[in-house]
């Protein structure tokens, strides 16, 4: 009997998403045509809020941009904390080259990471859950979180947390577009799925001098070379290799003439890590490695290690809920194991307040081309919108009844 009721509810949610699909596609196209970069997402925020109000809900605007909206019974009624579904609103500062009729109308701004899809998916899930609540069939409180500024560090999710978006939340879920997966497929993984991402700058100064007399001055260029080659190796040898620590340099600046030892030089890069506890320890090890590398060369060193975001570490039970939700509303072959990424995702800040999981949502047309994210020609198969809304609506219901999710 329980299995029959579970299947019937999953089918009902899927049918309601399908009834909304044309509206959701139009909604996403409108967002795509009017992208807004981090912390300027005013039109996007108001458009989402208006649609939620039309559904009889009461969204609450967050400071600046973004909003939250509660659906269904609260903790006082259910005795359980809410389940949160998260979307990010911001676009990227780049030119839209997708070529679609709904391409960006804003010069130099584009939804090239799929946040217009994420926003529409969470909206769609919220609308069908609101229908369920009106019918008296939603037994769990759900919070929709539409956050600003995912594309900048340390990320708008941290601002949302500080504004109370996670207060009263017991579990949180998100989807992220993946152009390497076909529409109808969802990629999940227990444990780290994305990486911590920090910005590292090492600046060296010394009196400078003629290259014929390097022994009479601090050799900034040579010392920079030691930083570039030695510090990543030191991190790799001193940190647990299972933590996935990786320091990669992307910019080097020093000097303007071949026979002059410059007075200053800088190297910049990113430090990534797949494990939260190791990430906390990287600051100490990084500083010691830099100081050791430049110690013999009589240069002054300034290290800037700017924390970005922690790794997204998917909780076991929450990941199983996503797996079950995808199979319930898409089919038994919907779920695939996804790989770890060294990209950063500020959803990790929400996971510092409650367990949860992020899955990857397939956006590639089966048999079609892969349009990679953060590229001007990024495109999605819009069938992914209904798939994502179904999965998130279903996982919200499942997370409200964790005892009914089988343990393998």
MOUR-V524043 format. One record per run of one state. SS is the DSSP state (a for helix, b for strand, c for the rest). FROM is the first residue (numbers start at 0). TO is the last residue. Records with the same first field share a line. If there is no record, write none. Layout:
# MOUR-V524043
SS: FROM-TO + FROM-TO
This chain:
# MOUR-V524043
c: 0-0 + 33-35 + 37-40 + 54-58 + 61-65 + 71-73 + 78-80 + 88-89 + 92-108 + 110-113 + 134-140 + 147-154 + 162-167 + 182-184 + 188-189 + 192-194 + 205-207 + 216-218 + 238-239 + 243-244 + 254-258 + 261-262 + 273-274 + 297-298 + 309-311 + 314-314 + 329-333 + 337-345 + 351-353 + 364-381 + 399-400 + 404-407
a: 1-32 + 41-53 + 74-77 + 114-133 + 155-161 + 210-215 + 219-237 + 240-242 + 275-296 + 315-328 + 346-350 + 382-398 + 401-403
b: 36-36 + 59-60 + 66-70 + 81-87 + 90-91 + 109-109 + 141-146 + 168-181 + 185-187 + 190-191 + 195-204 + 208-209 + 245-253 + 259-260 + 263-272 + 299-308 + 312-313 + 334-336 + 354-363
